[in-house]
Amino acid sequence: AWSELRQAAREEYLDWTGKPRALPGKFQLGEAMLHLRECLPEDAIVCNGAGNYATWVHRYYYFRRFGTQLAPTSGSMGFGTPAAVMAKRQCPDRIVVAFAGDGCFMMNGQEFATAVQYDLPIIVVIVDNGMYGTIRMHQELHYPRRISGTALKNPDFAAYARAFGGHGERVERTEDFAPAFERALASKKPSILHCLVDPEALTPARTLSEIREAGEKATAQ
């Protein structure tokens, strides 16, 4: 009985972390995560801040060794980039990747200058959906279509990286992510991959419209 339960749990886990749902937009974050899961070495350090984008990291990336994840507790935004700077300083021979939402990066994005100053070739993957996604999700769930203070007008983050002397690329399609990531690694510079995500792709499981619809049904009762 125990072995059957274990096998069922294992199959459920593999299904949960397997093929991502196709979401609106040309760039599929789930597919990018599967690529990194396959190509990054076991000792790569992956960092993130707080936001809905991090659910793709937690769901689809496999952390295979101790000491390879740096992430906040209690929803601390802006953690990923400075954590990556520290990790690369401490472990210069390991690949260090930071994930940040657009709003998350703007909390502590100036620390990219620290990476350039001290020649710390981290790679920051900015997931840009033009909003504070987690807060927007709760707005739509509890107050559908009543949006306040969550839309963002963002800069060109790739140009931001180059302005500091780093490597920066804009990624608009899924198929462009893997070669852009390889170029970032090869540059041996602090890098930013500015990934444009459709606002509808708000969670791995549900779109923004689906969340809003659920909120409208709940508030109508």
Backbone as ProteinMPNN parsed JSONL, in Angstrom:
{"seq_chain_A": "AWSELRQAAREEYLDWTGKPRALPGKFQLGEAMLHLRECLPEDAIVCNGAGNYATWVHRYYYFRRFGTQLAPTSGSMGFGTPAAVMAKRQCPDRIVVAFAGDGCFMMNGQEFATAVQYDLPIIVVIVDNGMYGTIRMHQELHYPRRISGTALKNPDFAAYARAFGGHGERVERTEDFAPAFERALASKKPSILHCLVDPEALTPARTLSEIREAGEKATAQ", "coords_chain_A": {"N_chain_A": [[0.834, -1.202, 0.0], [1.936, 1.225, 0.822], [3.966, 1.594, -1.104], [2.414, 1.901, -3.381], [1.046, 4.271, -2.828], [3.243, 5.986, -2.716], [4.164, 5.818, -5.369], [1.953, 6.856, -6.725], [1.964, 9.468, -5.739], [4.395, 10.309, -6.758], [3.9, 10.214, -9.519], [1.914, 12.133, -9.682], [3.381, 14.39, -8.978], [5.249, 14.525, -11.117], [3.499, 14.98, -13.2], [2.486, 17.465, -12.454], [4.741, 19.081, -12.674], [5.377, 18.833, -15.277], [4.567, 19.177, -18.666], [3.968, 22.515, -19.394], [0.961, 24.485, -19.274], [-0.266, 25.963, -22.244], [-0.298, 29.375, -22.597], [-1.762, 32.661, -23.221], [0.042, 34.753, -25.531], [3.298, 35.367, -27.058], [5.587, 34.622, -25.763], [6.368, 31.99, -23.709], [6.641, 31.409, -20.469], [6.773, 29.065, -18.985], [7.882, 27.185, -20.781], [10.41, 28.289, -21.088], [11.385, 27.844, -18.529], [11.509, 25.047, -18.519], [13.569, 24.702, -20.339], [15.76, 25.804, -18.931], [15.813, 24.053, -16.814], [16.787, 21.8, -18.021], [19.278, 22.598, -19.048], [20.882, 23.96, -17.165], [23.565, 23.46, -14.856], [23.784, 21.195, -12.007], [24.728, 22.578, -9.791], [24.081, 25.198, -10.188], [22.941, 28.389, -9.1], [19.841, 29.611, -8.289], [17.887, 32.431, -8.038], [15.178, 34.37, -6.694], [12.646, 36.92, -6.37], [9.625, 38.167, -5.008], [6.403, 37.426, -6.247], [3.916, 36.673, -8.792], [5.278, 35.584, -10.978], [7.252, 34.009, -9.868], [6.052, 31.616, -9.304], [6.256, 30.012, -11.531], [8.97, 29.402, -11.515], [9.184, 27.913, -9.12], [7.489, 25.816, -9.643], [8.344, 24.522, -12.028], [11.149, 24.35, -12.196], [13.822, 22.222, -11.247], [15.311, 21.874, -8.224], [18.207, 20.465, -7.428], [20.257, 20.15, -5.665], [21.485, 20.922, -2.372], [21.595, 24.295, -1.244], [21.158, 25.752, -3.585], [19.08, 27.406, -4.102], [17.922, 30.67, -3.633], [15.654, 32.522, -2.04], [12.943, 34.66, -0.964], [11.111, 35.026, 2.165], [7.772, 35.591, 3.341], [6.921, 37.198, 1.247], [8.785, 39.131, 0.211], [9.539, 41.598, -1.936], [11.901, 42.32, -4.577], [14.127, 40.863, -3.842], [15.629, 39.061, -5.42], [17.665, 40.067, -7.274], [19.774, 41.466, -5.705], [20.377, 39.235, -4.115], [21.457, 37.505, -5.994], [23.757, 38.916, -6.696], [25.236, 38.742, -4.312], [25.478, 35.942, -4.192], [27.033, 35.325, -6.445], [29.346, 36.657, -5.831], [30.172, 35.189, -3.636], [30.333, 32.624, -4.706], [32.023, 32.374, -7.227], [32.536, 30.629, -9.35], [30.235, 29.367, -10.07], [27.189, 29.199, -11.964], [24.878, 31.815, -11.789], [21.597, 32.716, -11.601], [19.053, 35.098, -11.636], [15.615, 35.596, -11.109], [13.143, 38.0, -11.789], [10.206, 39.903, -11.432], [8.794, 42.639, -13.329], [7.933, 44.768, -11.656], [9.105, 43.834, -9.32], [11.868, 43.856, -9.914], [12.293, 46.597, -10.09], [12.347, 47.381, -7.475], [14.891, 46.891, -6.37], [16.644, 47.162, -8.475], [18.848, 48.742, -8.965], [20.994, 47.443, -7.932], [22.098, 46.0, -9.931], [24.081, 47.595, -10.922], [26.033, 47.209, -9.004], [26.812, 44.602, -9.565], [28.05, 45.021, -12.036], [30.078, 46.784, -11.274], [31.74, 45.165, -9.702], [32.364, 43.144, -11.385], [30.69, 40.806, -11.685], [29.267, 38.313, -13.193], [26.246, 37.823, -13.297], [23.012, 36.561, -14.35], [20.077, 38.123, -15.026], [16.753, 37.461, -15.295], [14.148, 39.152, -16.39], [10.773, 39.248, -15.937], [8.369, 40.63, -17.613], [5.274, 41.842, -17.391], [3.967, 44.171, -17.318], [2.749, 45.028, -14.943], [1.979, 44.94, -11.377], [1.661, 41.854, -10.688], [0.675, 39.959, -8.744], [-0.795, 41.522, -6.938], [-2.642, 42.613, -8.695], [-3.982, 40.262, -9.38], [-5.339, 39.666, -6.977], [-6.928, 41.926, -6.821], [-8.637, 41.492, -9.017], [-9.872, 39.149, -8.198], [-11.275, 39.865, -5.858], [-12.334, 42.41, -6.246], [-13.496, 42.719, -8.991], [-12.454, 44.129, -12.073], [-11.998, 46.59, -10.946], [-9.46, 48.382, -10.872], [-6.508, 49.494, -9.374], [-3.608, 51.278, -9.112], [-1.799, 49.296, -10.027], [-0.826, 49.027, -12.597], [2.031, 49.266, -14.733], [4.448, 51.332, -16.302], [7.083, 50.532, -18.052], [10.712, 50.748, -18.396], [13.116, 50.173, -21.065], [14.547, 47.394, -20.292], [16.694, 45.9, -21.233], [18.268, 47.812, -22.501], [18.856, 49.263, -20.25], [20.597, 47.501, -18.921], [22.756, 47.542, -20.725], [23.464, 50.208, -20.549], [24.812, 50.352, -18.153], [27.041, 48.979, -18.817], [26.749, 46.303, -19.028], [25.418, 43.199, -20.394], [22.595, 43.083, -22.447], [19.419, 41.915, -23.531], [16.387, 41.802, -25.387], [13.62, 39.751, -25.164], [11.089, 38.386, -26.93], [9.791, 36.174, -27.927], [9.219, 32.684, -27.353], [11.028, 30.893, -28.574], [13.261, 32.439, -28.83], [14.457, 32.595, -26.409], [16.325, 30.586, -25.441], [18.72, 30.832, -27.166], [19.321, 33.499, -26.512], [19.87, 33.31, -23.801], [22.167, 31.722, -23.876], [23.917, 33.469, -25.175], [24.094, 35.437, -23.232], [25.412, 34.033, -21.185], [27.829, 33.535, -22.542], [28.819, 36.086, -22.837], [30.026, 36.794, -20.494], [29.474, 38.866, -18.821], [27.619, 40.865, -16.432], [24.198, 40.373, -16.948], [21.026, 41.101, -18.485], [18.004, 39.66, -19.357], [15.311, 40.699, -20.929], [12.205, 39.785, -20.765], [9.2, 39.669, -22.423], [5.985, 39.297, -21.383], [2.663, 38.232, -21.897], [-0.002, 40.029, -20.401], [-2.231, 38.479, -19.777], [-1.226, 36.019, -19.092], [-1.109, 35.187, -16.234], [-0.844, 33.34, -14.142], [0.533, 29.989, -13.812], [-1.625, 28.277, -14.102], [-4.096, 29.622, -14.475], [-5.605, 32.189, -16.468], [-5.601, 35.817, -16.618], [-8.154, 36.718, -17.355], [-9.708, 34.493, -16.681], [-9.387, 34.458, -13.924], [-10.573, 36.903, -13.272], [-13.201, 36.356, -14.096], [-13.875, 34.351, -12.262], [-13.815, 35.898, -9.959], [-15.934, 37.668, -10.476], [-18.107, 35.925, -10.452], [-18.01, 35.078, -7.802], [-18.425, 37.458, -6.355], [-20.943, 38.094, -7.164], [-22.653, 36.5, -5.84]], "CA_chain_A": [[0.0, 0.0, 0.0], [2.825, 2.383, 0.889], [4.634, 1.77, -2.393], [1.421, 2.404, -4.328], [0.846, 5.681, -2.507], [4.447, 6.704, -3.125], [4.177, 5.883, -6.821], [0.9, 7.786, -7.138], [2.434, 10.814, -5.425], [5.457, 10.61, -7.711], [3.278, 10.489, -10.814], [1.233, 13.424, -9.564], [4.432, 15.413, -9.007], [5.778, 14.629, -12.473], [2.465, 15.614, -14.017], [2.41, 18.865, -12.03], [5.933, 19.802, -13.129], [5.647, 18.415, -16.654], [4.292, 20.105, -19.758], [3.183, 23.667, -18.949], [-0.199, 24.899, -20.055], [-0.03, 27.053, -23.193], [-0.999, 30.581, -22.176], [-1.712, 33.704, -24.247], [1.304, 35.454, -25.715], [4.354, 34.745, -27.855], [6.619, 34.095, -24.864], [5.835, 31.053, -22.723], [7.605, 31.311, -19.371], [6.911, 27.659, -18.608], [8.83, 26.542, -21.692], [11.74, 28.797, -20.737], [11.808, 27.148, -17.322], [11.904, 23.686, -18.889], [14.897, 24.783, -20.957], [16.765, 25.989, -17.88], [15.848, 22.807, -16.047], [17.605, 20.846, -18.763], [20.618, 23.06, -19.43], [21.698, 24.455, -16.06], [24.194, 22.406, -14.047], [23.15, 20.958, -10.706], [25.171, 23.523, -8.771], [23.646, 26.561, -10.51], [22.168, 29.043, -8.048], [18.679, 30.304, -8.846], [17.341, 33.377, -7.062], [13.959, 35.065, -7.104], [11.978, 37.768, -5.4], [8.24, 37.774, -4.75], [5.464, 37.779, -7.301], [3.354, 35.515, -9.475], [6.279, 34.992, -11.871], [8.051, 33.023, -9.134], [5.381, 30.318, -9.271], [6.818, 29.198, -12.619], [10.264, 28.905, -11.037], [8.979, 26.895, -8.084], [6.762, 24.653, -10.169], [8.96, 23.819, -13.157], [12.597, 24.144, -12.064], [14.196, 21.196, -10.271], [16.474, 22.155, -7.38], [18.736, 19.116, -7.253], [21.288, 20.133, -4.625], [21.348, 21.894, -1.291], [22.306, 25.55, -1.45], [21.029, 26.24, -4.962], [17.937, 28.314, -4.19], [17.857, 31.822, -2.747], [14.323, 33.089, -2.22], [12.502, 35.344, 0.254], [9.912, 34.593, 2.88], [6.814, 36.667, 3.631], [6.644, 38.021, 0.074], [9.697, 40.275, 0.11], [9.871, 41.928, -3.316], [13.216, 42.887, -4.83], [15.186, 40.057, -3.228], [16.386, 38.215, -6.336], [18.867, 40.651, -7.875], [20.865, 41.553, -4.729], [20.767, 37.884, -3.701], [22.333, 36.978, -7.037], [25.044, 39.606, -6.564], [25.924, 38.11, -3.184], [25.796, 34.551, -4.51], [28.142, 35.283, -7.405], [30.539, 37.087, -5.087], [30.55, 34.086, -2.763], [30.567, 31.409, -5.507], [32.301, 32.922, -8.558], [32.637, 29.596, -10.382], [28.916, 28.782, -10.322], [26.224, 30.02, -12.691], [23.876, 32.421, -10.909], [20.481, 33.287, -12.357], [18.007, 35.723, -10.825], [14.339, 35.909, -11.743], [12.492, 39.166, -11.194], [9.14, 40.552, -12.168], [9.128, 44.02, -13.647], [7.809, 45.531, -10.423], [10.075, 43.3, -8.363], [13.197, 44.347, -10.268], [12.394, 48.031, -9.836], [12.583, 47.609, -6.052], [16.328, 46.898, -6.079], [17.358, 46.986, -9.735], [20.12, 49.467, -8.979], [22.08, 46.543, -7.548], [22.773, 45.548, -11.148], [25.307, 48.397, -10.995], [27.017, 46.55, -8.142], [27.335, 43.455, -10.317], [28.987, 45.542, -13.041], [31.215, 47.374, -10.56], [32.621, 44.125, -9.18], [32.562, 42.126, -12.424], [29.976, 39.608, -11.241], [28.402, 38.018, -14.345], [24.948, 37.212, -13.036], [22.006, 36.713, -15.402], [18.779, 38.489, -14.468], [15.631, 37.248, -16.21], [13.043, 40.017, -15.978], [9.48, 38.812, -16.474], [7.673, 41.913, -17.732], [3.878, 41.806, -17.837], [3.422, 45.519, -17.229], [1.911, 45.259, -13.767], [2.203, 44.164, -10.16], [0.749, 40.774, -11.035], [0.006, 39.333, -7.604], [-1.804, 42.452, -6.422], [-3.702, 42.652, -9.709], [-4.745, 39.026, -9.242], [-6.259, 39.801, -5.84], [-7.925, 42.93, -7.189], [-9.631, 40.879, -9.895], [-10.617, 38.147, -7.43], [-12.136, 40.435, -4.823], [-12.98, 43.62, -6.773], [-13.289, 42.562, -10.435], [-12.414, 45.293, -12.969], [-11.699, 47.816, -10.19], [-7.996, 48.31, -10.85], [-5.922, 50.684, -8.759], [-2.194, 51.338, -8.755], [-1.02, 48.089, -10.332], [-0.259, 49.088, -13.952], [3.4, 49.779, -14.761], [5.071, 51.745, -17.555], [8.455, 50.098, -17.799], [11.776, 51.121, -19.326], [13.753, 49.097, -21.828], [15.484, 46.833, -19.322], [17.91, 45.478, -21.936], [19.067, 49.029, -22.65], [19.306, 49.564, -18.888], [21.791, 46.684, -18.685], [23.859, 48.033, -21.569], [23.871, 51.524, -20.057], [25.774, 50.12, -17.077], [28.178, 48.23, -19.334], [26.434, 44.879, -19.035], [24.823, 42.612, -21.599], [21.141, 43.133, -22.357], [18.649, 41.491, -24.701], [14.931, 41.787, -25.297], [13.116, 38.448, -25.614], [9.651, 38.499, -27.159], [9.241, 34.876, -28.335], [9.77, 31.546, -26.615], [12.169, 30.308, -29.281], [14.419, 33.33, -28.733], [15.005, 32.602, -25.052], [17.512, 29.729, -25.284], [19.928, 31.459, -27.715], [19.638, 34.712, -25.758], [20.498, 32.885, -22.547], [23.525, 31.278, -24.194], [24.729, 34.667, -25.443], [24.344, 36.077, -21.94], [26.485, 33.263, -20.551], [29.082, 33.706, -23.284], [29.305, 37.463, -22.714], [30.787, 36.888, -19.243], [29.13, 40.147, -18.209], [26.284, 40.905, -15.841], [23.27, 40.386, -18.081], [19.58, 41.145, -18.286], [17.123, 39.205, -20.425], [14.032, 41.38, -20.731], [11.226, 38.878, -21.371], [7.882, 40.286, -22.479], [4.954, 38.298, -21.118], [1.297, 38.728, -22.047], [-0.655, 40.213, -19.097], [-3.19, 37.405, -19.525], [-0.503, 34.856, -18.547], [-0.886, 35.666, -14.87], [-0.397, 32.206, -13.332], [0.687, 28.799, -14.665], [-2.866, 27.515, -14.217], [-5.257, 30.414, -14.869], [-5.344, 33.477, -17.097], [-6.182, 36.981, -15.957], [-9.596, 36.727, -17.622], [-10.325, 33.422, -15.896], [-9.395, 34.909, -12.532], [-11.603, 37.939, -13.185], [-14.501, 35.69, -14.194], [-14.123, 33.712, -10.967], [-14.13, 36.97, -9.02], [-17.276, 38.18, -10.762], [-19.066, 34.93, -9.98], [-17.998, 35.064, -6.337], [-19.001, 38.693, -5.818], [-22.355, 38.163, -7.555], [-23.441, 35.642, -4.951]], "C_chain_A": [[0.87, 1.254, 0.0], [3.494, 2.639, -0.453], [3.675, 2.313, -3.444], [1.144, 3.888, -4.092], [2.039, 6.519, -2.957], [4.49, 6.875, -4.635], [3.128, 6.861, -7.343], [1.319, 9.232, -6.889], [3.522, 11.249, -6.398], [4.877, 10.972, -9.08], [2.548, 11.831, -10.808], [2.237, 14.572, -9.634], [4.973, 15.614, -10.419], [4.771, 15.283, -13.408], [2.384, 17.106, -13.723], [3.573, 19.687, -12.587], [6.273, 19.497, -14.583], [5.361, 19.5, -17.666], [3.458, 21.278, -19.273], [1.971, 23.902, -19.847], [0.198, 26.024, -20.997], [-0.913, 28.234, -22.806], [-0.944, 31.632, -23.279], [-0.331, 34.352, -24.325], [2.341, 34.656, -26.472], [5.452, 34.126, -26.994], [5.968, 33.256, -23.781], [6.878, 30.838, -21.626], [7.813, 29.871, -18.935], [7.906, 26.925, -19.482], [10.253, 27.017, -21.422], [12.269, 28.101, -19.492], [12.226, 25.715, -17.623], [13.277, 23.681, -19.535], [15.977, 24.919, -19.889], [16.896, 24.742, -17.018], [16.756, 21.785, -16.708], [19.049, 21.303, -18.919], [21.481, 23.528, -18.264], [22.319, 23.3, -15.283], [23.552, 22.315, -12.672], [23.544, 21.984, -9.653], [24.819, 24.971, -9.107], [22.79, 27.106, -9.375], [21.064, 29.864, -8.699], [18.043, 31.149, -7.746], [16.029, 33.954, -7.589], [13.474, 35.975, -5.996], [10.579, 37.249, -5.164], [7.339, 38.265, -5.872], [4.968, 36.529, -7.992], [4.353, 34.832, -10.394], [7.059, 33.879, -11.18], [7.372, 31.663, -9.074], [5.849, 29.421, -10.411], [8.167, 28.608, -12.205], [10.046, 27.742, -10.08], [8.312, 25.643, -8.633], [7.585, 23.846, -11.171], [10.47, 23.622, -13.055], [12.861, 23.099, -10.988], [15.446, 21.645, -9.512], [17.033, 20.81, -6.928], [19.808, 19.014, -6.184], [20.974, 21.17, -3.572], [22.122, 23.163, -1.651], [22.228, 26.083, -2.863], [19.819, 27.152, -5.147], [18.073, 29.427, -3.166], [16.537, 32.525, -3.027], [13.854, 33.695, -0.905], [11.385, 34.598, 0.961], [9.034, 35.822, 3.103], [6.67, 37.657, 2.475], [7.515, 39.249, -0.084], [10.075, 40.526, -1.348], [11.286, 42.483, -3.406], [14.38, 42.073, -4.316], [16.129, 39.445, -4.253], [17.688, 38.8, -6.845], [19.993, 40.827, -6.857], [21.303, 40.19, -4.204], [21.717, 37.269, -4.711], [23.713, 37.622, -6.985], [25.861, 38.963, -5.446], [26.368, 36.694, -3.531], [26.985, 34.453, -5.459], [29.444, 35.729, -6.752], [31.071, 35.935, -4.233], [30.967, 32.849, -3.551], [30.861, 31.805, -6.953], [32.341, 31.89, -9.668], [31.296, 28.949, -10.718], [28.036, 29.751, -11.113], [25.172, 30.523, -11.709], [22.834, 33.126, -11.772], [19.468, 33.868, -11.381], [16.765, 35.924, -11.675], [13.714, 37.089, -11.009], [11.315, 39.575, -12.063], [9.544, 41.982, -12.467], [9.017, 44.907, -12.41], [8.824, 45.114, -9.382], [11.475, 43.854, -8.644], [13.352, 45.821, -9.911], [12.543, 48.358, -8.354], [14.077, 47.765, -5.745], [17.167, 46.731, -7.342], [18.679, 47.722, -9.818], [21.285, 48.579, -8.571], [22.725, 45.872, -8.757], [24.073, 46.321, -11.34], [26.407, 47.796, -10.127], [27.641, 45.361, -8.852], [28.338, 43.902, -11.365], [30.25, 46.057, -12.362], [32.23, 46.316, -10.143], [32.773, 42.937, -10.128], [31.974, 40.784, -11.997], [28.942, 39.245, -12.31], [27.151, 37.202, -14.007], [24.061, 37.363, -14.274], [20.667, 36.974, -14.73], [17.719, 38.319, -15.55], [14.458, 38.071, -15.686], [11.779, 39.593, -16.706], [8.554, 40.026, -16.453], [6.259, 41.713, -18.276], [3.176, 43.142, -17.634], [2.546, 45.787, -16.023], [2.478, 44.54, -12.55], [1.209, 43.004, -10.191], [-0.004, 40.17, -9.865], [-1.093, 40.232, -7.048], [-2.968, 42.557, -7.401], [-4.589, 41.408, -9.613], [-5.768, 39.146, -8.111], [-7.306, 40.884, -6.092], [-9.038, 42.308, -8.025], [-10.474, 39.836, -9.15], [-11.652, 38.778, -6.507], [-12.904, 41.678, -5.28], [-12.828, 43.634, -8.296], [-13.438, 43.882, -11.199], [-12.195, 46.617, -12.234], [-10.197, 47.84, -9.925], [-7.433, 49.611, -10.291], [-4.44, 50.47, -8.471], [-1.361, 50.124, -9.082], [-0.436, 48.084, -11.741], [1.113, 49.752, -13.904], [3.797, 50.181, -16.178], [6.571, 51.539, -17.397], [9.456, 50.643, -18.811], [12.191, 49.927, -20.171], [14.84, 48.515, -20.924], [16.763, 46.321, -19.977], [18.84, 46.67, -22.136], [19.624, 49.476, -21.297], [20.584, 48.788, -18.579], [22.982, 47.214, -19.471], [24.358, 49.389, -21.097], [24.892, 51.414, -18.929], [27.044, 49.434, -17.568], [27.973, 46.737, -19.313], [25.892, 44.423, -20.373], [23.311, 42.621, -21.429], [20.48, 42.708, -23.645], [17.162, 41.504, -24.375], [14.428, 40.48, -25.902], [11.596, 38.527, -25.717], [9.001, 37.17, -27.514], [9.944, 33.756, -27.578], [11.04, 31.029, -27.261], [13.411, 31.187, -29.235], [15.106, 33.246, -27.373], [16.303, 31.813, -24.947], [18.756, 30.356, -25.902], [20.311, 32.74, -26.985], [20.326, 34.366, -24.445], [21.935, 32.437, -22.788], [24.434, 32.466, -24.481], [25.042, 35.411, -24.147], [25.455, 35.358, -21.185], [27.826, 33.537, -21.206], [29.66, 35.104, -23.12], [30.216, 37.648, -21.513], [30.626, 38.268, -18.59], [27.842, 39.99, -17.393], [25.262, 41.142, -16.95], [21.826, 40.505, -17.617], [18.905, 40.618, -19.539], [15.734, 39.755, -20.12], [12.963, 40.608, -21.483], [9.828, 39.489, -21.277], [6.797, 39.22, -22.407], [3.576, 38.945, -21.264], [0.657, 38.895, -20.667], [-1.672, 39.13, -18.761], [-2.526, 36.193, -18.865], [-0.118, 35.143, -17.099], [-0.438, 34.581, -13.906], [-0.186, 31.015, -14.259], [-0.626, 28.092, -14.956], [-4.045, 28.31, -14.763], [-4.836, 31.745, -15.478], [-5.977, 34.597, -16.275], [-7.7, 37.012, -16.144], [-10.326, 35.659, -16.818], [-10.41, 33.797, -14.42], [-10.469, 35.974, -12.33], [-13.004, 37.321, -13.22], [-14.864, 35.003, -12.876], [-14.487, 34.75, -9.913], [-15.525, 37.521, -9.218], [-18.352, 37.209, -10.281], [-19.162, 34.946, -8.457], [-18.68, 36.299, -5.758], [-20.475, 38.848, -6.171], [-23.251, 37.37, -6.618], [-23.928, 36.402, -3.714]], "O_chain_A": [[0.593, 2.217, -0.715], [3.578, 3.786, -0.892], [4.075, 3.098, -4.303], [1.023, 4.665, -5.04], [1.879, 7.61, -3.504], [4.815, 7.954, -5.13], [3.383, 7.606, -8.29], [1.066, 10.113, -7.711], [3.571, 12.407, -6.812], [5.32, 11.929, -9.716], [2.561, 12.566, -11.796], [1.98, 15.596, -10.267], [5.136, 16.749, -10.866], [5.143, 16.047, -14.299], [2.232, 17.917, -14.636], [3.401, 20.856, -12.93], [7.346, 19.867, -15.061], [5.856, 20.62, -17.541], [2.347, 21.074, -18.784], [1.976, 23.555, -21.028], [0.919, 26.939, -20.6], [-2.133, 28.1, -22.702], [-0.137, 31.497, -24.199], [0.369, 34.481, -23.321], [2.28, 33.428, -26.527], [6.16, 33.22, -27.433], [5.125, 33.741, -23.027], [7.882, 30.158, -21.842], [8.921, 29.495, -18.553], [8.695, 26.124, -18.981], [11.198, 26.234, -21.518], [13.46, 27.8, -19.404], [13.194, 25.219, -17.046], [14.067, 22.764, -19.31], [16.993, 24.226, -19.939], [17.987, 24.423, -16.547], [17.415, 20.997, -16.029], [19.957, 20.472, -18.922], [22.708, 23.495, -18.367], [21.672, 22.273, -15.074], [22.865, 23.235, -12.229], [22.78, 22.238, -8.721], [25.219, 25.882, -8.382], [22.01, 26.374, -8.765], [21.326, 30.708, -9.555], [17.707, 30.65, -6.672], [15.811, 34.011, -8.799], [13.846, 35.817, -4.833], [10.358, 36.038, -5.121], [7.498, 39.376, -6.378], [5.526, 35.447, -7.807], [4.285, 33.616, -10.575], [7.48, 32.919, -11.824], [8.034, 30.656, -8.822], [5.84, 28.197, -10.275], [8.466, 27.453, -12.508], [10.673, 26.693, -10.229], [8.547, 24.54, -8.141], [7.53, 22.617, -11.166], [11.019, 22.789, -13.776], [12.206, 23.09, -9.945], [16.518, 21.778, -10.103], [16.406, 20.103, -6.139], [20.227, 17.912, -5.83], [20.294, 22.162, -3.831], [23.174, 23.1, -2.285], [23.131, 26.794, -3.305], [19.57, 27.621, -6.258], [18.308, 29.174, -1.984], [16.327, 33.059, -4.116], [14.317, 33.289, 0.16], [10.795, 33.664, 0.418], [9.512, 36.955, 3.055], [6.336, 38.821, 2.693], [7.023, 40.307, -0.478], [10.841, 39.76, -1.933], [11.808, 43.043, -2.442], [15.517, 42.542, -4.348], [17.323, 39.318, -3.981], [18.712, 38.116, -6.854], [21.103, 40.367, -7.124], [22.476, 40.003, -3.881], [22.674, 36.591, -4.337], [24.723, 36.952, -7.205], [27.045, 38.675, -5.624], [27.486, 36.288, -3.212], [27.847, 33.59, -5.29], [30.518, 35.231, -7.089], [32.282, 35.739, -4.128], [31.85, 32.107, -3.122], [30.019, 31.588, -7.824], [32.19, 32.25, -10.835], [31.239, 28.066, -11.573], [28.13, 30.967, -10.949], [24.643, 29.759, -10.901], [23.154, 34.013, -12.563], [19.072, 33.211, -10.418], [16.85, 36.368, -12.82], [13.748, 37.17, -9.781], [11.418, 39.591, -13.289], [10.527, 42.481, -11.919], [9.91, 45.711, -12.144], [9.345, 45.951, -8.644], [12.18, 44.269, -7.725], [14.423, 46.246, -9.478], [12.838, 49.502, -8.008], [14.48, 48.637, -4.976], [18.282, 46.214, -7.281], [19.535, 47.382, -10.635], [22.44, 48.915, -8.831], [23.777, 45.246, -8.63], [25.052, 45.781, -11.855], [27.584, 47.868, -10.478], [28.847, 45.134, -8.758], [29.361, 43.247, -11.567], [31.36, 45.795, -12.824], [33.437, 46.542, -10.22], [33.245, 41.87, -9.737], [32.667, 39.768, -11.955], [27.851, 39.815, -12.327], [27.029, 36.039, -14.39], [24.331, 38.195, -15.14], [20.179, 36.149, -13.957], [17.785, 38.961, -16.598], [13.852, 37.731, -14.67], [11.726, 39.582, -17.936], [8.024, 40.398, -15.406], [6.07, 41.451, -19.464], [1.955, 43.242, -17.758], [1.69, 46.672, -16.062], [3.33, 43.659, -12.664], [0.06, 43.15, -9.773], [-1.199, 39.895, -9.977], [-2.185, 39.765, -6.726], [-4.13, 42.588, -6.997], [-5.809, 41.5, -9.751], [-6.928, 38.767, -8.275], [-8.441, 40.772, -5.629], [-10.221, 42.553, -7.788], [-11.657, 39.666, -9.447], [-12.773, 38.283, -6.389], [-13.986, 41.969, -4.77], [-12.106, 44.474, -8.835], [-14.392, 44.636, -11.008], [-12.208, 47.672, -12.868], [-9.729, 47.376, -8.885], [-7.843, 50.699, -10.696], [-4.066, 49.595, -7.69], [-0.308, 49.927, -8.477], [0.378, 47.215, -12.056], [1.333, 50.685, -13.131], [3.518, 49.462, -17.136], [7.24, 52.291, -16.688], [9.094, 50.961, -19.944], [11.679, 48.819, -20.007], [15.926, 49.083, -20.808], [17.816, 46.309, -19.338], [20.054, 46.554, -21.963], [20.733, 50.003, -21.219], [21.54, 49.346, -18.041], [24.087, 47.321, -18.939], [25.544, 49.692, -21.227], [25.741, 52.291, -18.771], [28.016, 49.32, -16.822], [28.911, 45.976, -19.553], [25.905, 45.165, -21.356], [22.799, 42.213, -20.387], [20.918, 43.089, -24.73], [16.747, 41.252, -23.244], [14.778, 40.144, -27.034], [10.905, 38.711, -24.715], [7.78, 37.042, -27.416], [11.114, 33.872, -27.213], [12.022, 30.755, -26.572], [14.504, 30.727, -29.568], [16.209, 33.765, -27.2], [17.288, 32.324, -24.415], [19.784, 30.416, -25.227], [21.497, 33.04, -26.848], [21.259, 35.052, -24.028], [22.822, 32.74, -21.991], [25.596, 32.47, -24.075], [26.135, 35.954, -23.99], [26.337, 35.997, -20.611], [28.833, 33.746, -20.528], [30.87, 35.289, -23.251], [31.069, 38.535, -21.498], [31.522, 38.758, -17.903], [27.06, 39.072, -17.645], [25.449, 42.018, -17.794], [21.459, 40.075, -16.524], [19.193, 41.069, -20.648], [15.074, 39.327, -19.173], [12.824, 40.755, -22.697], [9.339, 39.785, -20.187], [6.71, 38.348, -23.272], [3.356, 40.067, -20.809], [0.76, 37.992, -19.837], [-1.949, 38.887, -17.586], [-3.187, 35.43, -18.161], [1.058, 35.32, -16.784], [0.278, 34.868, -12.946], [-0.678, 31.026, -15.387], [-0.734, 27.378, -15.953], [-4.907, 27.748, -15.439], [-3.847, 32.349, -15.063], [-6.773, 34.357, -15.367], [-8.44, 37.298, -15.204], [-11.432, 35.89, -16.33], [-11.394, 33.485, -13.75], [-11.191, 35.95, -11.334], [-13.884, 37.722, -12.459], [-16.01, 35.062, -12.43], [-15.357, 34.515, -9.075], [-16.227, 37.812, -8.249], [-19.386, 37.629, -9.763], [-20.25, 34.843, -7.891], [-19.426, 36.201, -4.784], [-21.181, 39.643, -5.552], [-24.468, 37.553, -6.608], [-24.606, 35.827, -2.863]]}, "name": "protein", "num_of_chains": 1, "seq": "AWSELRQAAREEYLDWTGKPRALPGKFQLGEAMLHLRECLPEDAIVCNGAGNYATWVHRYYYFRRFGTQLAPTSGSMGFGTPAAVMAKRQCPDRIVVAFAGDGCFMMNGQEFATAVQYDLPIIVVIVDNGMYGTIRMHQELHYPRRISGTALKNPDFAAYARAFGGHGERVERTEDFAPAFERALASKKPSILHCLVDPEALTPARTLSEIREAGEKATAQ"}
